[in-house]
Amino acid sequence: MGLRFGLMPLEFRPILDRIMVSGVPDFSRFNIVDIIRESVEAGYELIEVSMDLEYILPNSLDDDKIEKLVELKDELGHSYTVHLPLWSVEPASFNDKIRSASVNTIISAIKQAEKLEPEAYVYHATGSLAAEFSRLDVPVNIRNIISSYMLSYASTSIEEILAGSEIDPRLLAVENVEFPFSLTREMIDEYNVGICFDTGHLLTKYSGEESVIEFYKKHHDRIIEIHLHDGSYEECNGVPLHKDHVALGVGDMPIKEFISLLHKDKFSKPIIFEISKSEADLSLTRIQRAVPEAHK
């Protein structure tokens, strides 16, 4: 049995590529049902739906569109995962008005998407503000205190989201983002939620220093989805250079070792390429060459 690969065709960049004509947006070119149909018919059995889309393109994920996506699922037999809103929200904010608005946005998205019966709801427990504070140029112990302080707000948010949405906690997949994952893992255990392992975020050292193999082995008990893309990290004259969301083979991903481990472990959860379709196709080709038995 091969691994289950999917695509996130509704990311910001692919949407722009589709609707821009000679530098001018033509929103009539956007049809969510057609986009997902194309991806499934191209061989991707899992589709991740970005719930931020409703805010970028109003009414693009209203109740009528959700019903059509359910009908498409019945027709084609694919499955969905959902990426909960991350643009403009901050569940770890110490400004309670911002934090509460973020929580309400997440709860609304969960309820809106539940008819899709997602296998996982990917969630950023900390946002851009927490990321900014986690990289402050201060002593490590001070930085850790600040991160722990913000995580306390993130914990309050996740508790309110679970209560307000009544979602099964193990369907909520907390992603490793630009924030110390050692702290995030404590919250994950406390609230009995899952993990979305983003390989590129780890490879570019946003969420820790360990290898993708080490991370997977350490956290596999909670991983319910993988965001698969390559990444790298280097420093130039003391300035960190982060690179992620690129095709496998472009960065530091040990393709054969990692994919072989997933296959040997009989990993059956969604593996979503968070890159363009052309990059995903190239990545699959490289996977098939390295570990042919992993994709059949």
Summary of the structure (lengths in Angstrom):
residues: 296
radius of gyration: 18.8
end to end distance: 7.3
largest distance: 56.0
contacts: 998
relative contact order: 0.12
helix: 50%
strand: 18%
